[in-house]
């Protein structure tokens, strides 16, 4: 039986880019997929555009947040693997082909991670490359600090069930908590050496667009709540702890820069306030890197 891939896309007033997003899925040279779009109650032409495409499963759930839409789509998905594709992003033409090549070589994995390219929407200029955590380390519970989260990842549906899907307690940062939970599972995973996920950078983007200070503060506060709750748990992998403390340090410094208006004392305050977290990082860093060396030698 041929494997089915379930692509999950949340939409809300996404008429500018949703057509391009859908076409990038249709242009794949693998047809055994389903594309589930969950719309949160768009007031523009998003729904009308979606209805022009025949091979879509369009679900309209007014008022649903991004993460609730993810959960709805995943729970209704029929595929063995889930692939999340945001409405303003798109797939490279050979994305599914490269995934299937990796899958056929190693069918025992729970997660297959491709890479991403961030591009500028007006010029299509590539701005930067984005990588998921090294799979060899991730399968041992080590999360790379600047991981691109789960964008570009093919994840078994059963994994989402095990983790109880995305938490709805965090309206902006639930993907951060999900990534931490993934790392804590120490699942079998593999990297796909291909830039499959194309991330659009534009002014209206939640990730890359212009953010007001209220949104930035809410993101920081949600990140801190997630990290504090994780660090209180017993038995989480060393690499996950290191990732959490790294995020904690980064967000605290970011918060201080926002709150302190006197630029002359900015640097001094940042250094003094960062010292306890830097010490935490050092405590984790030494054994973590010894662990990495052991993993590298144990091929």
N, C-alpha and C positions, 0 to 999 in steps of 0.2 A: 504493500500500500504506500502510495506517494505521500510524503509528509506535507502538511498544510501549515503555512505561515499566516498568522493573524496580525495584521497591521492596525494599530490603534491610533486614531487622530482626534483630539478634541478641537472643537471650533467655537468661536464666538466673534461675530463680525469680522470674519476672516476672508472677505471677498477678494482682497487684493492678490492673495497668494495661494488660496486653496486649490484653484484650478491647476496651477503648476505643480503643486504637491501631489494631487491625485494622478496627474499624467506621468509623473516620475515613477509612480508605482505601476501604472499600466504599461509603461515602457520596459519593464523588466523582462528578461528572457526566461522567465519561469512563471507559469500561469496558475500554479496550485497555491493560491493565496486568497485570503478574504481581507477586504479593507473596511473596517468599521469606523464610522465617523459619528461622534457624539456631539451634538450641537447644544450649547447652553442657552439658546433663545436669541439667535442673531436677529438684528433689526435691519441688516443690509441685504445684499444679494447672495449671501453665503449658501443658504439652503437651496435657492434656485439654481445656483451653479452646480451644487452637489447632485441635484436631481437630473442633470444632463448626462451624468455618467451612469451606465447601466449596472456595472459590476460593483456597486457600493451597498453597504448595509448602513443606512442613515437612521440614527436614533436621535430623536429630539427630546431633550430633558431640560426644560427651562430652569434657569437658576443653578445649574450644576457647575461646580468649580472645576478647574483643570484636573485636580487629583480625583475628584468624584467621577469625572468623565472617564479618566483612566480606568478606575475600578469597575465602572459599568461596562466599558468595552471589554476589559479582560475577563470579567465574569461571564460574558456572553460569547466569548471567543470559542471557536471550535478547533483552532489549531493547536499543535503540540508546542509551538514556539510563539512567543509574543514579541512584536517589534513596535516600539513606540515612535511615531513620527509626528512631530508638531506641525501645525497647519501652515506655518510660514517657512518650513524647511522642505528639503526634497532629497531624493535618493539619487546616487550615481547609477548609471545605466546597468552596470554589472554587479550591483550590490547583492542580489539574491544568488546569482551564479557563484560569487566568491564565498558566500556563506555555505552553500551546498557542497562546494569543493572541500571546505574545512570539515563540514559535518560528515561527509562520506569517508574521510580519513580517520575521524575519531567520533564515533556516535555515542560515546559514554558521557559527554559533557552536559552540564546544565546551562552553561552560558557561553556564547560565542560572541566576542567583542571585536567589532570593526573600528576603524578610526574615523575622525571627522575633519572636515575642512570648513572653516568659517570664511564666508565670502561677503563682499559688499554688494548690496542689492542692485545698485545703479550701474556698476561697471563690471560686475561678476569677478572682480579682482580678489584673489585669494589673500586673506588677511593673516591667517595663521592656521597651523595644523593642531589638531586636538587628539589626544590619545587617552584610551581607557587604561586603567591600572594594568601593569604587567601581570598576565594571567598566572604565571608560575608563582609569583608572590601572593596574588589575590587569593589563590586556592589555599594558601596557608594563613590567610587572615591579615595580609598586609595591604593597606590601601594607599595608593599614591595620592599625595596631597592635592595636586592639580588635575586629578582625573576629571574627564568630561562627564562624569556621572554615568547614567545608563543609556544615553543617546548613542545609537549605533549598535546596541546590544540585542542579540537574539536570546531570549531567556525562556526557559521552560515554564509553561503555565503553572505547573505544580509548585514551582518556587514561589510564585505570587500567593498561592493558596497557603503555603507554609508560613509565609510572613504576614498573612492577613492583609494583603494588598497595601495600598498607600494609606498612611495615616491621614485622617481628615482633621486632626488637631492643629496641623500646620499648613496654613493656606498658601504659603510661599515656599517653604523649605521641606516639604514632605519627601522630596526626592533625595535630600541629604540624609534623612533618617533611613530611607529605604536602602541607600548605598551602604550605610553603616551596617544595617541588618544583613545585607548580602555578604559583606566581608566577614561577618561573624559566623556565617554558615560554613565557611571554608569549603565551598562547593567546587566541583570539577569544572574548570573553564579553560578556554583557549583563545588566543588572539588571532584575528583574521588580519593578515598583512595587506590591508586594502582600505583606502579612504572612501567609505561607502556613504557616510552620512554628511550631507551638505547643509551647513548651519547658516542661515541668512542673518546678516547684521544690518539692521535698519532702525530708524528713529522710533518706531512704534513697538519694537521688540521688548518684551518683559525682561529678557536677559541682557540685551546689548543696547537697548534704547535709552533715552534720557530718563533718569529716575529722579523723582522728587525725594526730598530728605525723609519724609514720612515713610515712604516705601523702603528706603535703605535702612532706616532704623528698625522697621518691623522685620526685615530680613535678618538683620544682625541679632535681634532679640530672639527670634525663633531659632536661629542657629545655636545661640547660647543655651536655650532651654533644652534643645535636643542633646547637645554635648554634655551638659551637666547631668541629665538623666541617664545617659549612656555610661558616664564615668562612675556612677553610683552602682552599676551592675557588677556582679561577681562573675568571673570566668570569661570575660570577653578577651579575645586574642590580643597579644602585645601590639601587633601592627595596627589594630583598630584603635587601641588606646593612644598610640602615637599620633594617628590621624586626628583623633578627637582633640588632643591637646594642641596640635598644630592649628586646627581650626579655631580653637579657643583663643590662642595667642593672636592669630590674625584678626579675628573679630573684635577682640578687646582693644587692640591698637587702633583699628578702624573706628571704633566707637569713641575713643578718646580724641581722635582727630576731629570728629564732628562736634564733640561737646566743648572742647577747649578752643576759645576764640583768639587767645593771645598767642600769636605765632612764635614769639620769642622764647616761650617756655615749652613749646610743642615737643621739641626733640627730647628735652630733659625728662618731661613727664612720661613720654612714651617709654624711654629706657628704664626709668625707675619702676613703672607699673608692669613692664614686661618681664622683669627679673624673675619673679616666682614661676611664671610659665616657662621661661627659658630653662630654668633649673629642672622643671618637670620634663621638658623635651630631652635634656641631656641624660636624665635618668633612664628614659626609654630608648634613647638613640643608640647607646653603646650595645646593649643586649640585642636590640633590633637588628643592627648591622652585622653582628656576629651571626644571628639567625639567618640573615640574607646570604652570608657567605656559605653557611652550611647548606642552604637550599640550592645555591648555585653549584656547589660541588657534588650534590646528590642528584645528578641528572638521571 
